[in-house]
Amino acid sequence: MPAKRSPARRPTMKDIALRAGVSESAVSFALNDRPGVSEVTRDRVRRVAEQLGWRPSTAARALSGEGAATVGLVVARPADTLGVDSFFLQLISGIQEVLAERHLGLLFQVVEDVEAECAVYRRWWAEHRVDGVMAVDPRTADPRPALLDELGLPAVVIGGAPDAQHPGLSTVWADDAGAMASVVDELYALGHRRIVHIAGLPGLAHTERRIRTLRAEAERRGLTEVRSVTTDYSDAEGAAVTRRVLEGDAPPTALVYDNDVMAVAGVAAAGELGFSVPGDVSVVAWEDSPLCRMVKPWLSALSRDTVEFGRTAAQELTALLDGGPARTVQVPLPRLIERESTGVARGAEVGSG
């Protein structure tokens, strides 16, 4: 058996002091940008530190009150639904781009519910684990903003509507109401009068906004066969709800899914029941992704730059860490891209009221 290799030893301030020919205290002063050493010594110490690949210890930074060089992201959703959710994968990609530029780490955790998420924030704050957090999936009755305010932890709420009650928190949000209205406008113009929205998790602020908007748009047009059904975002529930509504007495002529995974599962379920897309039922996915163009027919979908959404959220958090004011930032309205899965409702005359 080969001998176990010892882990590489990290360079220390002592190593820098020996190489630079100065005391350890001089190294500390130079690297922490404190008075007590000449500019010549400071420059020499920094060059040596760079040559040795020295980096400050995050634990030491936390103990000295200088921060953890890490930000946190907690997601309270079923773990088995996250791996196939293109929105979160792209969001985290955008967040990571900005954090990497600032040499900040991302501490990511998945929990069962919001109560567990709040417990994580309390622990991270007590242990100086993170310098700030990004909170996702705002709830209709959400305890997190008040808790983060109380802890004084810099935070950005991703996906929430502007909240005047917590002016110390930044918010990055999308107009879900406007996006849903644009979908209903298009489907109505194509003659659809029976529409089912296969929604995500109940209680999420953006889910409730979409449901309210669909209801308001239906009432405005006098449509009585329009409704929403909540799910856990999974392909299994997306398919199950699709079967249930299509097997009803008056099946919908259009289905709007809150993510791409459910939409793809819904198309398959509709085909198994003998429904053609879009001949018998039109399909719209809320999140556009490559998955929407890997099935037949290609799916009409709401398109937005989710990677940029993540970048924006991370930029707002780093601005807070730099001492900037809290802000509310709205990202561009998602745009409906029409592909092969939407068409004129069977028997409808396009342009008729």
VOGU-3710 file (C-alpha; in Angstrom, 3 decimals, decimal comma):
1> mpakrsparr> 0,000/0,000/0,000  1,391/3,432/-0,874  2,052/5,686/2,065  -0,654/8,234/2,795  0,401/11,605/1,469  0,460/14,451/3,956  -1,739/17,413/3,101  -0,020/20,443/1,612  1,012/22,955/4,244  -0,503/26,408/3,901
11> ptmkdialra> 1,961/29,301/3,957  1,871/31,288/7,198  2,849/34,771/8,313  5,977/33,204/9,807  6,958/31,922/6,353  6,459/35,386/4,895  8,519/36,966/7,689  11,435/34,555/7,084  11,379/35,113/3,311  11,031/38,916/3,603
21> gvsesavsfa> 13,540/39,246/6,438  11,170/41,082/8,792  9,326/40,305/12,018  5,922/38,564/12,127  4,397/41,693/13,634  5,671/43,704/10,648  4,024/41,151/8,322  0,750/41,511/10,209  0,885/45,306/9,989  1,677/45,200/6,270
31> lndrpgvsev> -0,966/42,653/5,258  -3,708/44,257/7,361  -2,832/47,714/6,031  -2,061/49,101/9,481  0,517/51,753/10,433  3,835/50,672/11,924  5,875/49,732/8,849  7,370/51,714/5,982  5,855/51,622/2,497  9,002/49,833/1,252
41> trdrvrrvae> 8,516/47,072/3,820  4,783/46,894/3,125  5,405/46,423/-0,605  8,077/43,764/0,002  5,828/41,803/2,373  2,930/41,869/-0,067  5,129/40,665/-2,938  6,412/37,767/-0,839  2,886/36,888/0,281  1,787/36,787/-3,351
51> qlgwrpstaa> 4,773/34,598/-4,322  3,986/32,125/-1,537  0,277/32,029/-2,358  -0,725/33,242/1,091  -4,403/34,026/1,757  -5,992/35,306/4,976  -7,731/32,718/7,149  -11,502/33,253/7,167  -11,656/31,922/10,714  -9,074/34,447/11,818
61> ralsgegaat> -10,930/37,214/9,995  -14,134/36,308/11,830  -12,411/36,265/15,223  -10,870/39,664/14,568  -14,215/41,093/13,475  -13,062/41,623/9,873  -15,691/39,337/8,326  -15,890/35,790/7,036  -15,387/36,529/3,298  -18,460/34,330/2,755
71> vglvvarpad> -22,118/34,937/2,000  -24,970/32,537/2,608  -27,879/31,137/0,608  -30,492/28,882/2,200  -33,258/27,210/0,171  -36,322/25,820/1,935  -37,643/23,480/-0,732  -37,815/19,725/-1,267  -34,244/18,761/-2,134  -35,319/16,359/-4,891
81> tlgvdsfflq> -36,923/19,195/-6,876  -33,850/21,448/-6,938  -31,572/19,309/-9,096  -33,873/19,617/-12,113  -34,923/23,233/-11,586  -33,171/25,310/-14,247  -34,079/28,570/-12,488  -31,990/27,846/-9,393  -29,060/26,446/-11,375  -28,881/29,610/-13,489
91> lisgiqevla> -29,515/31,913/-10,521  -26,630/30,386/-8,553  -24,400/30,588/-11,631  -24,972/34,344/-11,831  -24,444/34,790/-8,092  -21,196/32,850/-8,209  -19,809/34,955/-11,069  -19,982/38,110/-8,950  -18,766/36,449/-5,752  -15,755/34,967/-7,571
101> erhlgllfqv> -14,745/38,436/-8,767  -14,725/39,577/-5,134  -13,050/36,395/-3,818  -16,119/35,682/-1,692  -17,268/32,171/-0,876  -20,868/30,918/-1,076  -22,230/28,857/1,810  -25,266/26,946/0,474  -27,747/24,914/2,490  -31,061/23,175/1,763
111> vedveaecav> -33,587/22,881/4,607  -37,102/21,533/5,091  -38,991/24,737/5,903  -38,735/28,429/6,736  -38,484/27,732/10,477  -35,335/25,684/9,841  -34,048/28,429/7,539  -34,447/31,020/10,316  -32,524/28,726/12,672  -29,674/28,568/10,145
121> yrrwwaehrv> -29,528/32,382/9,973  -29,355/32,631/13,759  -26,538/30,074/13,888  -24,561/31,665/11,073  -24,884/35,077/12,722  -23,799/33,769/16,152  -20,824/31,897/14,664  -19,744/34,766/12,334  -20,025/32,283/9,470  -21,258/34,743/6,827
131> dgvmavdprt> -21,034/38,461/6,138  -24,477/38,602/4,512  -27,193/36,434/2,959  -29,491/36,182/-0,032  -33,026/35,051/0,796  -35,100/33,394/-1,923  -38,754/32,374/-2,277  -40,411/35,179/-0,278  -43,584/34,032/1,487  -46,914/35,805/1,871
141> adprpallde> -46,399/35,760/5,667  -42,623/35,730/5,879  -40,721/35,871/9,196  -37,283/36,156/7,564  -37,057/39,898/6,741  -37,846/40,871/10,333  -35,319/38,344/11,660  -32,553/39,525/9,317  -33,365/43,123/10,272  -33,135/42,200/13,952
151> lglpavvigg> -29,800/40,417/13,499  -28,412/43,315/11,489  -27,271/40,832/8,831  -26,905/42,455/5,390  -29,436/40,747/3,125  -30,968/40,784/-0,325  -34,434/39,323/-0,845  -34,648/37,723/-4,290  -38,068/37,656/-5,929  -40,003/39,699/-3,409
161> apdaqhpgls> -42,088/42,769/-4,097  -40,836/46,075/-2,624  -41,308/46,042/1,158  -41,386/49,407/2,923  -41,504/47,689/6,333  -37,878/46,558/6,087  -35,919/49,443/4,546  -32,601/47,930/5,676  -32,913/45,001/3,244  -32,336/45,215/-0,497
171> tvwaddagam> -34,845/43,604/-2,852  -34,387/42,320/-6,389  -37,720/41,455/-7,948  -39,489/40,517/-11,157  -42,981/41,599/-12,207  -44,781/38,243/-12,072  -48,135/39,975/-12,391  -47,122/41,680/-15,618  -45,690/38,437/-16,988  -48,864/36,467/-16,244
181> asvvdelyal> -50,983/39,215/-17,825  -48,926/38,962/-21,028  -49,468/35,186/-21,153  -53,233/35,550/-20,686  -53,328/38,280/-23,367  -51,698/35,952/-25,887  -53,809/32,918/-25,051  -57,013/34,972/-25,127  -56,055/36,363/-28,539  -55,680/32,760/-29,753
191> ghrrivhiag> -59,249/32,012/-28,683  -58,545/30,178/-25,418  -61,292/30,532/-22,821  -60,564/27,500/-20,607  -57,111/27,972/-19,058  -55,505/26,089/-16,172  -52,409/27,426/-14,433  -50,367/24,548/-12,975  -48,600/26,554/-10,305  -45,701/25,988/-7,941
201> lpglahterr> -45,639/25,835/-4,170  -48,545/27,488/-2,355  -47,653/30,288/0,032  -44,771/31,612/-2,077  -45,265/35,300/-2,815  -44,624/34,914/-6,551  -47,022/31,938/-6,778  -49,757/33,974/-5,108  -49,086/36,978/-7,366  -49,451/34,823/-10,469
211> irtlraeaer> -52,660/33,216/-9,151  -54,189/36,611/-8,271  -53,275/38,065/-11,649  -54,740/35,104/-13,550  -57,967/35,450/-11,555  -58,123/39,213/-12,158  -57,461/38,855/-15,891  -60,157/36,163/-16,139  -62,699/38,335/-14,293  -61,881/41,306/-16,508
221> rgltevrsvt> -62,731/39,247/-19,577  -65,692/37,410/-18,091  -63,963/33,997/-18,220  -65,414/31,480/-15,759  -63,344/28,393/-16,640  -59,915/29,653/-15,587  -58,177/28,413/-12,440  -54,854/27,599/-10,758  -53,702/24,339/-9,145  -50,636/24,370/-6,866
231> tdysdaegaa> -47,894/21,699/-6,924  -44,401/21,056/-5,535  -42,763/21,998/-8,892  -41,867/18,352/-9,618  -42,369/16,525/-12,915  -44,457/13,888/-11,089  -46,982/16,404/-9,781  -46,941/18,334/-13,040  -47,917/15,166/-14,919  -50,492/14,105/-12,306
241> vtrrvlegda> -52,294/17,459/-12,335  -52,217/17,518/-16,144  -53,954/14,137/-16,291  -56,541/15,197/-13,726  -57,582/18,410/-15,475  -57,573/16,911/-18,985  -59,755/14,002/-17,873  -62,394/16,398/-16,503  -65,769/17,109/-18,128  -64,611/20,346/-19,771
251> pptalvydnd> -60,840/20,002/-20,290  -58,819/23,202/-20,663  -57,620/24,318/-24,066  -54,486/25,906/-22,586  -52,119/24,999/-19,760  -49,601/27,376/-18,137  -46,871/25,674/-16,068  -44,762/27,440/-13,450  -41,534/25,786/-14,639  -40,074/24,002/-17,642
261> vmavagvaaa> -39,853/20,567/-15,980  -43,579/20,415/-15,258  -44,367/21,657/-18,770  -42,331/18,874/-20,387  -43,954/16,283/-18,107  -47,354/17,772/-18,936  -46,829/17,437/-22,687  -45,951/13,760/-22,216  -48,997/13,180/-20,000  -51,287/14,900/-22,509
271> gelgfsvpgd> -49,927/12,703/-25,302  -50,562/9,556/-23,256  -54,216/10,616/-22,938  -54,533/11,182/-26,698  -54,393/15,006/-26,610  -52,265/16,688/-29,262  -50,195/19,798/-28,498  -51,164/22,390/-29,670  -54,088/20,924/-31,624  -56,147/20,060/-28,562
281> vsvvawedsp> -54,314/21,956/-25,823  -51,721/24,727/-25,907  -48,821/24,712/-23,432  -46,750/27,597/-21,989  -43,769/27,152/-19,649  -42,923/29,933/-17,214  -39,138/29,433/-17,353  -37,470/29,118/-20,739  -34,509/26,738/-20,873  -32,779/24,356/-23,301
291> lcrmvkpwls> -35,248/21,724/-22,075  -38,046/23,672/-23,784  -36,250/23,116/-27,110  -35,426/19,450/-26,539  -39,003/18,178/-26,780  -41,507/18,038/-29,604  -43,266/20,321/-29,999  -40,877/23,047/-28,871  -42,411/24,839/-25,907  -43,574/28,435/-25,857
301> alsrdtvefg> -42,057/29,968/-22,749  -41,427/33,112/-20,751  -37,814/34,088/-21,239  -35,681/36,119/-18,851  -31,977/36,331/-18,134  -31,916/34,335/-14,894  -28,107/34,379/-14,762  -28,268/38,186/-14,837  -30,944/38,026/-12,122  -28,390/36,210/-9,942
311> rtaaqeltal> -25,641/38,672/-10,837  -27,871/41,590/-9,890  -28,746/40,040/-6,522  -25,071/39,375/-5,723  -24,065/42,888/-6,790  -26,685/44,374/-4,477  -25,390/42,266/-1,589  -21,750/43,229/-2,176  -22,851/46,867/-2,320  -24,421/46,448/1,132
321> ldggpartvq> -21,211/44,817/2,389  -19,308/47,849/1,098  -21,515/50,103/3,210  -23,960/51,168/0,503  -27,666/51,855/1,102  -30,393/49,239/0,705  -32,158/49,430/-2,652  -35,088/47,949/-4,542  -34,171/46,808/-8,054  -36,614/45,509/-10,651
331> vplprliere> -35,282/43,213/-13,364  -36,698/43,387/-16,924  -40,143/41,908/-17,544  -39,981/38,297/-18,824  -40,844/38,052/-22,531  -43,111/35,385/-24,002  -41,392/33,466/-26,797  -43,963/31,746/-29,001  -42,911/28,359/-30,353  -44,753/25,247/-31,526
341> stgvargaev> -46,722/24,420/-28,363  -49,247/27,275/-28,635  -51,869/27,704/-31,305  -55,446/28,727/-31,996  -57,976/27,044/-29,712  -59,960/24,327/-31,463  -63,141/25,843/-32,933  -62,168/29,410/-32,058  -62,160/32,333/-34,448  -59,061/34,394/-33,784
351> gsg> -59,912/38,045/-33,263  -63,417/37,317/-31,999  -64,429/38,570/-28,559
//
